[in-house]
Amino acid sequence: MDSRLSLGRGRMVFGAWRCLLDATVAGGQARLQASDRYRDLAGGTGRSAKEQVLRKGAENFQRAQAEVLQSVRELSRSQKLYGQRERVWALAQEKAADVQARLNRSDHGLFHTRTSLQKLSTKLSTQSAHYSQQLKAARNEYLLNLVSTNAHLDHYYQEELPALLKALVSELLEHLREPLTLLSRTELEAAETALEHARRGAQATSQVSWEQDLRLFLQDPGVFSPIPPQKFQPAGNDQVCALELEGVAAESDLEKEVQRWTSRAARDYKIQNHGLRVLQRLEQRRQQASEREAPGLEQRLQEVRQSILRAQVSQVKGAARLALLQGAGLDVQLWLKPAMTQAQDEVEQEQRLSEARLSQRDLSPTAEDAEFSDFEECEETGELFEEPVPAALATRALPCSAHVVFGYQGVRTS
């Protein structure tokens, strides 16, 4: 086990670093001065690169953890409200039962008549029914937040956290690749006697992979291990552990949830597709940009990546909510299918418009910038399109406005 662990650590970037330093020292006293110069040069570069990369990575980690913390706080608030509503409902039930028992025994006492007890019983029964509806709404919100938080936590540990660590290790490797290669080349050219050691150092450098580095990093601390999914915790005497559809108000509220999250799913789908297209254009522009324009393009790239990550998290949480609502008996597909169809049609239309803009770049110098401004406008408004409706209810008002890409001259027939 120890030998396998040592072999795995040898494939890490710092294992290759140590191999090269040991190879330099093995050249003898005649190479000691050169070895010190190499170590100082590459060591300073590696430390500065590590500090820069870790500072940038820490910001991304804090952002992701803040989003997870917000989801957990929302779950805690809904659980607390659910417990309060259950206690109020239970107290109302007790009072109503006590008055009804006194009425059945005709025990109205000196200060109450049978008529007053009947009125009091009716009033308490009405209050109990009202508190029951409030309890049902609080329980439904608690269940929805529960599955949403579990989905967010699962996405954080399975997708977002490994992606952040991958980006962190890959960027650090890119910073260290040049000094490691320079050390290997200088060692090979310096002396024939150290040729074998230099070959071993170059081989160790070529075997470095971020996958092995990431796997060993995740094995050491236990804080990155996924936690068990959260479970619903009934409050007090409440025995219901699922969404309830009884009552017109409850069904209306849950249908609104379906409409809201199907619209959000279509919006997230469109943000991801549009964002990937914008990323591709920004990457192409960055390769041709000057040194002065590079920081601005890097900032825009980071903003687009963050928007895509937010859309992915929202998509995972929304899918969990919709799955729970569908399992409760609601027709989710009635709203989801037209919403996704509309989103796909709009994505295809935007792609055709983007291709038309790029093909007319010589005729319209601002066509390329329109691709980026569209995405920024979508992010600022927060909603990419109107809330979808089922296909049976969908209508389109004519005439429709259009955006002209190619110049043309209209005639009477057009």
Beta strands, then each sheet from edge to edge (+ up, - down):
end
